[in-house]
Amino acid sequence: MRYVIAVCIVTGFLIWDGAYNNGHYLDMLVRELRNLARLVGI
């Protein structure tokens, strides 16, 4: 049940971000993950 709630929250956040912010936060998250991967050396 915890996983269902977590998936619903993440899905709701992605829908909200895409609809109202044009994906700004998702873009920022992907950019930070790429920087982290580059720092670690993947």
C-alpha positions as semicolon CSV with decimal commas, in nm:
position;residue;x (nm);y (nm);z (nm)
1;M;0,000;0,000;0,000
2;R;0,291;0,234;0,072
3;Y;0,422;0,188;-0,279
4;V;0,085;0,267;-0,432
5;I;0,068;0,593;-0,238
6;A;0,425;0,682;-0,334
7;V;0,357;0,614;-0,703
8;C;0,040;0,824;-0,689
9;I;0,228;1,114;-0,530
10;V;0,508;1,100;-0,788
11;T;0,259;1,074;-1,075
12;G;0,058;1,365;-0,938
13;F;0,374;1,574;-0,908
14;L;0,476;1,497;-1,267
15;I;0,130;1,585;-1,398
16;W;0,124;1,908;-1,196
17;D;0,474;2,005;-1,307
18;G;0,400;1,936;-1,671
19;A;0,064;2,114;-1,669
20;Y;0,146;2,426;-1,468
21;N;0,525;2,472;-1,484
22;N;0,603;2,336;-1,832
23;G;0,822;2,069;-1,672
24;H;1,054;2,315;-1,497
25;Y;1,114;2,106;-1,186
26;L;1,151;1,783;-1,383
27;D;1,406;1,950;-1,610
28;M;1,596;2,078;-1,307
29;L;1,594;1,729;-1,151
30;V;1,728;1,565;-1,468
31;R;2,000;1,828;-1,495
32;E;2,110;1,769;-1,134
33;L;2,111;1,390;-1,183
34;R;2,334;1,431;-1,491
35;N;2,573;1,651;-1,293
36;L;2,581;1,395;-1,012
37;A;2,646;1,111;-1,258
38;R;2,927;1,311;-1,417
39;L;3,075;1,380;-1,071
40;V;3,065;1,011;-0,977
41;G;3,205;0,913;-1,315
42;I;2,927;0,708;-1,470
